[in-house]
Amino acid sequence: MILYKLRCSGDHLFEAWFKDSVTYDEQAASGAIACPDCGDTAVAKAPMAPRIARARGDGVRVPADGAAAGGEAGGGETSAGSGAGPNAAMSARTFAHARSAEMRKALAELRRKVEETCDYVGPEFAEEARKIHYGETDERNIYGEATDDEAEELADEGIKVGRIPWLPRTDS
């Protein structure tokens, strides 16, 4: 197995494992490798530092990060007896990265839509939601921050709110 640091045309860096360099070349040429951030399949190898192995006390060579040499790489690999080789594992991992990129894209679009159509009330969200609910201020769409306790209190009062996983901006 070989680990490459890759860069997409959107300048996102990520890592991926391959059976060998030929497998990487084939998958890169066919567009089977997707950036986990944006889903872009135009990827290339990025410069990376070499991983220098050191010897343990028992003479076994171990990479500098402590992983056993010759062992399976982190999650997603298939076992030797499963009938699927490293290429199938890479395909599954590529699919997972593509799905992750789709989710990130959908959440970014949701954030854009919320920011475009709602008023930001910051840490005063719970209080402002109460004012709207009880008719003390004009009804409008709002967003902001609330603690877990504040969100629970709003729910107890029958005030419907939703929580959105808020991804940080990547263009700043």
Sequence and secondary structure as in RCSB ss.txt:
>XXXX:A:sequence
MILYKLRCSGDHLFEAWFKDSVTYDEQAASGAIACPDCGDTAVAKAPMAPRIARARGDGVRVPADGAAAGGEAGG
GETSAGSGAGPNAAMSARTFAHARSAEMRKALAELRRKVEETCDYVGPEFAEEARKIHYGETDERNIYGEATDDE
AEELADEGIKVGRIPWLPRTDS
>XXXX:A:secstr
 EEEEEEETT  EEEEEESSHHHHHHHHHHT    TTT    EEE       EEE TTS EEETT   TTS  SS
S   GGGS  HHHHHHHHHHHHHHHHHHHHHHHHHHHHHHHHSEEEETTHHHHHHHHHTTSS    EEE   HHH
HHHHHHTT           S  
